[in-house]
Amino acid sequence: MPERKKILWADDEIDLLEAHVLFLGQYGYDVVGVTNGEDAINRVLAEPFHVVLMDEHMPGMDGIETAVAIKEKRPDLPIIMITKSEEESLMDTALGAKITDYLTKPVNPTQILVALKKVLERTQIEQKIATRDYLAEFRQISQRLMEGPTWREWMDIHARLSAWEIELDRLPDEGLKQSLEGQREECNVEFGKFVEQNYEDWAWGRGDVPPLSTDVVKRWVMPKLAAGENVLFLVIDCLRADQWMAIEPLLYDSFRITRDYHFAILPSATPYARNALFSGLFPGEIEKDYPDLWKRSDDDEMSSNRFERQLLDKQLIGVGLKIEPEPKYVKILDPEEANNTLRRVQQFYNNRLVSMVFNFVDMLGHSRGHSEVIREMIPHEAGYRTVVRAWFEHSSLRQILQAFAKQKWTVVVTSDHGSIRVTKGAKVVSDREASTSLRFKHGRNLKVDKRQAIVVSKPERFRLPQRGLNIGYIIAREGNYFVYPTNYHKYLALYKDAFLHGGCSLEEMVMPVVTMEGKG
């Protein structure tokens, strides 16, 4: 049988509420009555209760005073205030006293029952509803997988899975979470096949092409500039869709928000995808103008992305958008730079276009591999979301955005790529000159199981940099990561569960593009 709940009801007319007490008893609530605030405090200190029902008007200590005294001793104990008054000031006072809920007389037994259920059984009720709704969603997504989703449907599927991940973070049902994780893995298997079949056509503009990294500025930034709006173009490196969903509510007070999505290009790594964002070009096209970009290691992101400002200026001029005064570009790599940018944010208000790159989320993912403390904080995706939200809530970036919102700027937020927690090693063979990345590689004589990777033997198919004669690429699918046969098991264990990017997965490729209009 379910555990009976013990309720303390403080009301100077408790004797007149016997019908209410009997009614609640039928639903598993045992009510203990007291007639004044002093007795309520003493009973709370002497025995355990699940909830306190508190009349606002009592002789001696009133309900508010009693609630404050109880909260000082038992801050975890929910209190429901019952009053005759509907004055806003009283409601504000009650909320300030950390009252859990508020009922206005006359109240019938059913109203009190609903209030108690809302306080005591909320998690169980939410769990029940979430289970019902997710199972319905599970069936719908499974049906869509059988029918073969379009690119629009893949974006929608990823958004729905991400929203469910955030929803289930609040609930204790591990079974539902495992079911969701399994469905995401199944989706990534099918998504990898879909991308391999269609990516070449997308790269060359054939057929029904989704918005890619190369389209973000043209589709979301340029129209705002052309309409005379001031625009902050913000790129948060390595920000996943679920992480954006976790921080978005923190901006509702400052902005009107519209969320869209684009696909990051392949490889879904900074030197490729972020240069594509700023230039509107595929890496193979950029190579013609900036051949030195591709002569260094892919790990050298500072070098590979050093022309972002010039690439954006060239893209704007290419469509006849001459921005005056000259657009500003800021790359923020550490907290000191972020604080400096916040201090001088007013200097940007005279510009029409400001571009900012924030690297915190990407650096956090990289640091996890070298720090036991960060690994403990971010054991999985839910932990990553929590840390990213906590950072953003107290960050200079949030204050910068609020400052632009007060000036009624339009902010376009996106990311160059996401990341995925890798779980399966994919054995790869190559020559000594192959790149070192774990989710994609380029080099000669690359050999890998095609079930674990997309093999691009001719870079021009995906409009990738040539990098020399006979250079090919391999791009990991799903949660795979590349490991050489030498010391295979050592490196398999070393990188398992790392958050990596560069491959083909929903988490790495389906990127939010968020248009935010400042409320002033």
Secondary structure in CASP SS format (residue, H / E / C, confidence):
PFRMAT SS
TARGET T0000
AUTHOR 0000-0000-0000
METHOD secondary structure of the structure
MODEL  1
M C 1.00
P C 1.00
E C 1.00
R C 1.00
K E 1.00
K E 1.00
I E 1.00
L E 1.00
W E 1.00
A E 1.00
D C 1.00
D C 1.00
E C 1.00
I H 1.00
D H 1.00
L H 1.00
L H 1.00
E H 1.00
A H 1.00
H H 1.00
V H 1.00
L H 1.00
F H 1.00
L H 1.00
G H 1.00
Q H 1.00
Y C 1.00
G C 1.00
Y E 1.00
D E 1.00
V E 1.00
V E 1.00
G E 1.00
V E 1.00
T C 1.00
N C 1.00
G H 1.00
E H 1.00
D H 1.00
A H 1.00
I H 1.00
N H 1.00
R H 1.00
V H 1.00
L H 1.00
A H 1.00
E C 1.00
P C 1.00
F C 1.00
H C 1.00
V E 1.00
V E 1.00
L E 1.00
M E 1.00
D E 1.00
E C 1.00
H C 1.00
M C 1.00
P C 1.00
G C 1.00
M C 1.00
D C 1.00
G H 1.00
I H 1.00
E H 1.00
T H 1.00
A H 1.00
V H 1.00
A H 1.00
I H 1.00
K H 1.00
E H 1.00
K H 1.00
R C 1.00
P C 1.00
D C 1.00
L C 1.00
P C 1.00
I E 1.00
I E 1.00
M E 1.00
I E 1.00
T E 1.00
K C 1.00
S C 1.00
E C 1.00
E C 1.00
E H 1.00
S H 1.00
L H 1.00
M H 1.00
D H 1.00
T H 1.00
A H 1.00
L H 1.00
G H 1.00
A C 1.00
K C 1.00
I C 1.00
T C 1.00
D E 1.00
Y E 1.00
L E 1.00
T E 1.00
K C 1.00
P C 1.00
V C 1.00
N C 1.00
P H 1.00
T H 1.00
Q H 1.00
I H 1.00
L H 1.00
V H 1.00
A H 1.00
L H 1.00
K H 1.00
K H 1.00
V H 1.00
L H 1.00
E C 1.00
R H 1.00
T H 1.00
Q H 1.00
I H 1.00
E H 1.00
Q H 1.00
K H 1.00
I H 1.00
A H 1.00
T H 1.00
R H 1.00
D H 1.00
Y H 1.00
L H 1.00
A H 1.00
E H 1.00
F H 1.00
R H 1.00
Q H 1.00
I H 1.00
S H 1.00
Q H 1.00
R H 1.00
L H 1.00
M H 1.00
E H 1.00
G C 1.00
P C 1.00
T C 1.00
W H 1.00
R H 1.00
E H 1.00
W H 1.00
M H 1.00
D H 1.00
I H 1.00
H H 1.00
A H 1.00
R H 1.00
L H 1.00
S H 1.00
A H 1.00
W H 1.00
E H 1.00
I H 1.00
E H 1.00
L H 1.00
D H 1.00
R C 1.00
L C 1.00
P C 1.00
D C 1.00
E H 1.00
G H 1.00
L H 1.00
K H 1.00
Q H 1.00
S H 1.00
L H 1.00
E H 1.00
G H 1.00
Q H 1.00
R H 1.00
E H 1.00
E H 1.00
C H 1.00
N H 1.00
V H 1.00
E H 1.00
F H 1.00
G H 1.00
K H 1.00
F H 1.00
V H 1.00
E H 1.00
Q H 1.00
N H 1.00
Y H 1.00
E H 1.00
D H 1.00
W H 1.00
A H 1.00
W C 1.00
G C 1.00
R C 1.00
G C 1.00
D C 1.00
V C 1.00
P C 1.00
P C 1.00
L E 1.00
S H 1.00
T H 1.00
D H 1.00
V H 1.00
V H 1.00
K H 1.00
R H 1.00
W H 1.00
V H 1.00
M H 1.00
P H 1.00
K H 1.00
L H 1.00
A H 1.00
A C 1.00
G C 1.00
E C 1.00
N C 1.00
V E 1.00
L E 1.00
F E 1.00
L E 1.00
V E 1.00
I E 1.00
D C 1.00
C C 1.00
L C 1.00
R C 1.00
A H 1.00
D H 1.00
Q H 1.00
W H 1.00
M H 1.00
A H 1.00
I H 1.00
E H 1.00
P H 1.00
L H 1.00
L H 1.00
Y C 1.00
D C 1.00
S C 1.00
F E 1.00
R E 1.00
I E 1.00
T E 1.00
R E 1.00
D E 1.00
Y E 1.00
H E 1.00
F E 1.00
A C 1.00
I C 1.00
L C 1.00
P C 1.00
S C 1.00
A C 1.00
T H 1.00
P H 1.00
Y H 1.00
A H 1.00
R H 1.00
N H 1.00
A H 1.00
L H 1.00
F H 1.00
S H 1.00
G C 1.00
L C 1.00
F C 1.00
P H 1.00
G H 1.00
E H 1.00
I H 1.00
E H 1.00
K H 1.00
D H 1.00
Y C 1.00
P H 1.00
D H 1.00
L H 1.00
W H 1.00
K C 1.00
R C 1.00
S C 1.00
D C 1.00
D C 1.00
D C 1.00
E H 1.00
M H 1.00
S H 1.00
S H 1.00
N C 1.00
R C 1.00
F C 1.00
E H 1.00
R H 1.00
Q H 1.00
L H 1.00
L H 1.00
D H 1.00
K H 1.00
Q H 1.00
L H 1.00
I H 1.00
G H 1.00
V C 1.00
G C 1.00
L C 1.00
K C 1.00
I C 1.00
E C 1.00
P C 1.00
E C 1.00
P C 1.00
K E 1.00
Y E 1.00
V E 1.00
K E 1.00
I E 1.00
L C 1.00
D C 1.00
P H 1.00
E H 1.00
E H 1.00
A H 1.00
N H 1.00
N H 1.00
T H 1.00
L H 1.00
R H 1.00
R C 1.00
V H 1.00
Q H 1.00
Q H 1.00
F H 1.00
Y C 1.00
N C 1.00
N C 1.00
R C 1.00
L E 1.00
V E 1.00
S E 1.00
M E 1.00
V E 1.00
F E 1.00
N C 1.00
F H 1.00
V H 1.00
D H 1.00
M H 1.00
L H 1.00
G H 1.00
H H 1.00
S H 1.00
R H 1.00
G C 1.00
H C 1.00
S C 1.00
E H 1.00
V H 1.00
I H 1.00
R H 1.00
E H 1.00
M H 1.00
I C 1.00
P C 1.00
H C 1.00
E H 1.00
A H 1.00
G H 1.00
Y H 1.00
R H 1.00
T H 1.00
V H 1.00
V H 1.00
R H 1.00
A H 1.00
W H 1.00
F H 1.00
E H 1.00
H C 1.00
S C 1.00
S H 1.00
L H 1.00
R H 1.00
Q H 1.00
I H 1.00
L H 1.00
Q H 1.00
A H 1.00
F H 1.00
A H 1.00
K H 1.00
Q C 1.00
K C 1.00
W C 1.00
T E 1.00
V E 1.00
V E 1.00
V E 1.00
T E 1.00
S C 1.00
D C 1.00
H C 1.00
G C 1.00
S C 1.00
I E 1.00
R E 1.00
V C 1.00
T C 1.00
K E 1.00
G E 1.00
A E 1.00
K E 1.00
V E 1.00
V E 1.00
S C 1.00
D C 1.00
R C 1.00
E C 1.00
A C 1.00
S C 1.00
T C 1.00
S C 1.00
L C 1.00
R C 1.00
F E 1.00
K E 1.00
H E 1.00
G E 1.00
R C 1.00
N C 1.00
L C 1.00
K E 1.00
V E 1.00
D C 1.00
K C 1.00
R C 1.00
Q C 1.00
A E 1.00
I E 1.00
V E 1.00
V E 1.00
S C 1.00
K C 1.00
P H 1.00
E H 1.00
R H 1.00
F H 1.00
R C 1.00
L C 1.00
P C 1.00
Q C 1.00
R C 1.00
G C 1.00
L C 1.00
N C 1.00
I C 1.00
G E 1.00
Y E 1.00
I E 1.00
I E 1.00
A E 1.00
R E 1.00
E C 1.00
G C 1.00
N E 1.00
Y E 1.00
F E 1.00
V E 1.00
Y C 1.00
P C 1.00
T C 1.00
N C 1.00
Y H 1.00
H H 1.00
K H 1.00
Y H 1.00
L H 1.00
A H 1.00
L H 1.00
Y H 1.00
K C 1.00
D C 1.00
A C 1.00
F E 1.00
L E 1.00
H C 1.00
G C 1.00
G C 1.00
C E 1.00
S C 1.00
L H 1.00
E H 1.00
E H 1.00
M H 1.00
V E 1.00
M E 1.00
P E 1.00
V E 1.00
V E 1.00
T E 1.00
M E 1.00
E E 1.00
G E 1.00
K C 1.00
G C 1.00
END
